[in-house]
Amino acid sequence: MGLFAFLVGVTLVGCKVGEPYKRPDFSTDDTGKFYSPDGVATDSILMEGVEPKDTTLLAAIPWKSYIQDTVLVALIDEALSNNIDMQKTMQELQIGMEQLEQSKANFYPSLNSTPGGYRREYYSENYNNYGSNRARTNHGEDVPTSFYTERMEYTSALQASWEADIWGKLRWKKEAARAQYMKSLEFKKAVQTSLISEVASTYYNLLMLKAQVAVATKTYQLNDSTLNIVKLQYDAGESTSLAVRQTQSRMLKSKTLVPQLERQYAIVENHLNYLLGRAPQPIVITTRLDEVSFQRIYSTGVPLDLIKNRPDVAMAEYELMKRNAKAGVAEALKYPSLTIDASAGLNSRTLSNFFDPVGSGFALLNGSIFQPIFNNRKLKTNYRVALSEKEIAQLDFKDNLLLAIGDVSTSLATINKLEEEYAIAQERIQVTRQGLKDAGLLFKSGFANYLEVITAQSDALESELNLIDIKKQILIANIELYRSLGGGWQ
């Protein structure tokens, strides 16, 4: 009994093996630099020339504040509620919560019951213990030689079992389950961020296509007007049939562009409906592409903020925590384990005496220590494998951090260069519009031929479509920057 008390005391004090988790220190390497427009690496990029004291970390801005478009906000809300992948992720998160709760229950005894049991054993003469129990019970009575009742009992009992967490095995299992749950939570954030990003990008594609359809329709109407003038000139003998055919060919080409863009619009619209978790249906969009804006007063932050906000980086760290806990479990398995079993109940060979608590009651208590000695090197191998998996998880953590910083730098560079390109495209628009106007006036005055007009119209169409496309790319790049910094799940 003294030994039992000693073992329980050791259990209560505990002797946890394994190493407590400590975040790796990557501050001494080159993982902390972003792209800057002047080509000099920097720890932080401020947008719009705002001072640090006036800035807000971009990733900390709620997505509804960052995306200033009521139509898009409504679409994203619907996607977060109805998207199939999002709903599946929520169920996975619930599974993780249940597993975490189960790991906490490992510290408590397991309790089972046998409300009622009946047992009757039949044997014959060649049974190796023939007649032993029957003879003792009936004081020498002759035992039948074939299918006699050797044993009969009625039972009702409670059974309990408890494993003492001497070396912290159960605590490490709980820590591993907690890390896995937190990883699932970060995965849910990652799915939400990705979903918001994809819905926004698809929406901006719709805005782009809608704007391009309008430009293509306007260009077709202009080409048609030019064709009518060329036909009048042909009827007056001032132009050739070649001029009519080439002008008509250009008009038909611009006319063909409209159904092409409308077809792409239908495809993108159906994809957006899929993201919203609904069947294909028209999506009413009242916003114009040139009306879209973002929250622009912000700072991108520094690498530490990526750890705090990016779900994939956080997932990698929680995986490292889990692997560290798994190593603790593997190490604890090398040491002795203490298990205590107990049971109590009623047992009687006759039903009439079954409910007699004095004459039919029983209680059993069993404590055992299990010490693995030789298991074909399995425990040692499992422990060393767990340590290697921990090192791999640490490398994955650093790899995700580097990828995250690279994503931010790429997004910043993309936005910077797209804005430069957009400024040039706007300048080109002014030139082509003036050229189109001049070509029209000169053509009507007889100082320009139809080829010059067609060329001016084609150049104007290309510049208009290009400007719309660059604007769309800028919008998507801003969404990508927001996503790459870990925003979108708040």
Salt bridges, closest charged atoms under 4 A:
GLU19 OE1 - LYS390 NZ 3.59
ASP29 OD2 - LYS398 NZ 3.21
ASP43 OD1 - LYS33 NZ 3.01
GLU48 OE2 - ARG296 NH2 3.13
ASP54 OD2 - LYS53 NZ 3.41
ASP77 OD2 - LYS64 NZ 3.26
GLU78 OE2 - ARG278 NH1 2.99
GLU101 OE2 - LYS104 NZ 3.57
GLU121 OE2 - ARG119 NH2 2.23
GLU121 OE2 - ARG151 NE 3.57
GLU141 OE2 - ARG134 NH2 3.99
GLU153 OE2 - ARG119 NH1 3.35
GLU163 OE2 - LYS169 NZ 2.68
ASP165 OD2 - ARG171 NE 2.98
GLU175 OE1 - LYS16 NZ 3.79
GLU186 OE2 - LYS189 NZ 3.23
GLU198 OE2 - HIS271 NE2 2.87
ASP290 OD1 - ARG288 NE 3.28
GLU291 OE2 - ARG288 NH1 3.09
ASP312 OD2 - ARG310 NH2 2.60
GLU317 OE2 - ARG23 NE 2.80
GLU319 OE1 - LYS183 NZ 2.67
GLU319 OE1 - LYS322 NZ 3.47
GLU319 OE2 - ARG323 NE 2.92
GLU389 OE1 - ARG323 NH1 3.20
ASP407 OD2 - ARG310 NH2 3.28
ASP407 OD2 - ARG483 NH2 3.88
GLU419 OE2 - ARG296 NH2 3.40
GLU420 OE2 - LYS417 NZ 3.52
ASP459 OD1 - ARG428 NH2 2.82
GLU462 OE2 - ARG428 NH2 3.55
GLU464 OE2 - ARG433 NE 2.88
ASP469 OD1 - LYS472 NZ 3.81
GLU480 OE2 - ARG483 NH2 2.45
